[in-house]
Amino acid sequence: MDVAKVAFPPPGVIQVGEWRIEPDLDRVVRNGDAIKLEPRVMRLLVFLAANAGRNVTVDELLENVWRDVVVGPDSVYQAMGVLRRALGDDHQNPTYIAQVPRKGYRLIAPVATTPGPEVPVGRASLSITSAMPVTVPPTVRAWPYRWRLVAASAGVIALALGGWHLVQRADSRVGLPTVAGQGATRPSLLPAARSVPSVAVLPFLDLTEKHDLEYFADGMTEELIDLLARKSDIHVPARTSSFYFKDKNATIAEIAAALQVSAVLEGSVRRSGNKIRVTAQLIQAADGYHLWSGTYDRDLSDTFAVEDDIARAVVRIVQARLLATDGRYEVPAGNPAAHNLLLQCQFYVRRNTPTDAEKAVDCFRRLVSLDPVDPFAWSGYADALLRQPLLNELPIADVRHGSLAARDAAAQALSLNPALPAAHATLANFHRLVDRDLVAAEAELEAALAADPTDPTSLLAAAGLARDLGQPEKVIELCRRAQLRDPLNFQPYARSGLTYLYLGHLTEAEAAARKRLDLAPEGIGGHVQLAFVMLARGDPRAALNAVEQEPDLEMQLVGRSLAYHALGQRADSDAALDELRRRYGRRYLTEIAWIYAYRGETDKALDSLDQAYAANDPGVLGIKGDVLLKPLHGERRYAALLHKLNLPE
C-alpha cells in the first residue's frame, strides 16, 4: 500500500467503541468524562480510525502522523502508549488497539460517525500533554513508573536497582515543609571543568543509500567509546551522553560545552557493493580546528576486521594527539561472525521496543551458541532477558522468571570474566528485586565498581541501593560521580534531586529537577518531580501547573491528588485518587500510600504498603527514601514492614 496516499477522515465527530472522538477539540468523551489529548496523539487516533480493522505499520504512522517532523519509531511507541492509557485499553486483552507482532497496530473497536460534540457537565477534564521527542527513549506505559523505567533506561540494571519514586514529602498535614531562606536561584549541578584531555565520540552517521548499516555505525561508536575509556587516560563521556546528540543539529562548540570535553570525534559510514568506507575526524572544540581526519576502505564481509582496523587507527591517533603517547594499543582477537552478530544484538537492545526485545533475546541466544566462551555475549543475554518481559508488559511472575534466567546468564558471564561490571550489576538486580538479599546485592555492586569505578550504570545502581538503605549522602556522592562520566544522562539528576528533597535542600532539589527536564522533557515523572519541589516551597498552585504538563496519566493523577489536597480542594483530590485506583488498581499501591500519608491518613497508607508488599510491588523497596512516607516512621506497622523487607530501621 502506498502509505503517502492513506487519507484522514474529514473533520467531525467519530465514535470508537465507547468513546466519542472530537478531533476539533482534541478530546475523547465517555459517559460525560472528557480526556484532553495532545494534538499528535489525536492525529494518531484519527488515522487509526480511518484504517480500522487493518494492520497499520510503524512506517505508515511515521509517514502520515509525523510527516511534518523528523522522528523515529520511538515517537510512535510513546504516542501509542499514551493513547492506550487514555482509552483504558488492556495490553493483554485489548478492546481498542491490538499490537500485531512485526506488523504494527490495528484498531479493533467498532467505528462510526456521530453528530456534533458533547459537552460534559460538572466533570473535571483530564489533560494528557505528550509531545513526542526524537531523543527520549521509549517507555512502557502499562506498568507502574519504576518498572517502566527499568525497561526504558539505556542501562536496564541501573534503574531496576534504583526503583526510584517521584514524590516525596516530610509533613503529613498541609504540605512539604517550606524552608526559610531557600530562594529560587538555581545552582549549576554540572561538575567543574576538566584539566585532563577529553574527547566525546559522537554517533557515526549511516550515509548508505538504504540506511541499513545503522547497527554497524552505532556499534562502531560504542566500540570507540569503550576502547578510549578503557585503554587511555583520556576522559570519554559515556554512551548515553554521546547518543543524546544523535539526529540533533547542535554545533561542535555546543556539544563540547555540554559534555565538557576539549575535542570531538565524529564520523560516517558509506557502502558501495560489498565495500565499506568509514570516515572519521577529530575536531578541537575551542576553534573548530581539525586535529586529524582519516578514511578507511574495507571489505564488509568481515565487520570484525573492519571495526578492529579502524578502532586501532582511531584510538592510536586520538591517544597520540591528545596525550602525546606512542599510541600503542591492541584490540583482542575474536570470532568475526560472532562479533557481527553481537553488533546486531546490541542494535535491537538499543531500540528498546517490545518487538526488538524479543529479537534481542533470540539474537543473544544464537550468539552464546555461536561463541559460548564470550563473557560479553552472556552478559548481554542477561540484560536482554531482563528487558523482554518488561517491554512486553508481562505479569510480575514472568518478570521474576526472566530475572532467574538473567541470573543464570550473568553467572555464566562471570565464570568467564569475573571482572565484568554489567554482569555483577545484573546479579545485584536479581538479589535486590527477587530474593531481597540486600547484602548480596551490595557485594555484587562493590565488585562491579571495583572492576570499573567510573561505570555510570553501576554507580546509579549503587545509588539506588544506598537510597533503599537510608544513606542519602552516599546517594548524592554516587550520582555526582555518575554525572562526571555521563553528564547528559537525566537519571543522576532525577535521583539526586529526590534525595535533596528528602534532606530538605530545596534549592539543589529544584535545580536538579529542572536539569532533568532539560535533558528529558517528556520522560515519565519529570514534571511531577518539579511539582513536589513546588509543594515543598509552599506553592501548591505552581505545583499543580507543573503536574498538568506531566505526559504520563498515572503520575499526573498522583500529582493532582496531592496538589489539590495542598490547595484545600478535598473533593478534587479524592476524584484524582479514585480515578487512579479505578484505572490502575493494584499496580499503584505504593503511590496510593504516598497520597494517604500526605493527607494524614496513616492507617490507609500502611494498608496500601502492606498490600504493595503482598503484591511484590517493587516500589515498596524504596520506602526508606520516600519523604512522603516520613510521617509513618514512628509507626509499629512501618517498622514491621522494614523488617520483612530486610531494611534497617
Secondary structure by P-SEA (a helix, b strand, c coil): ccccccccccbbbbbcccbbbbccccccccccbbbbbcaaaaaaaaaaaaaccccccaaaaaacccccccccaaaaaaaaaaaaaaacccccccccccccccccccccccccccccbbbbccbbbbbbbbbbbcccccccccccaaaaaaaccccaaaaaaaccccccccccccccccccccccccccccccccccbbbbbcccccccccccaaaaaaaaaaaaaaaaaccccbbbbccccccccccccccaaaaaaaaccccccccbbbbcccbbbbbbbbbccccccccccbbbbbccccaaaaaaaaaaaaaaaaaaaaccccbbbbbbbccaaaaaaaaaaaaaaaaccaaaaaaaaaaaaaaaaaccccaaaaaaaaaaaaaccccccccaaaaaaaaaaaaaaaaaaaaaccccaaaaaaaaaaaaccccaaaaaaaaaaaaaaaccccaaaaaaaaaaaaaaccaaaaaaaaaaaaaaccccaaaaaaaaaaaaaacaaaaaaaaaaaaaaaccccccaaaaaaaaaaaaccaaaaaaaaaacccaaaaaaaaaaaaaaacaaaaaaaaaaaaaaacccccaaaaaaaaaaacaaaaaaaaaaaaaaaccccccccccccccccccccaaaaaaaaaacccc
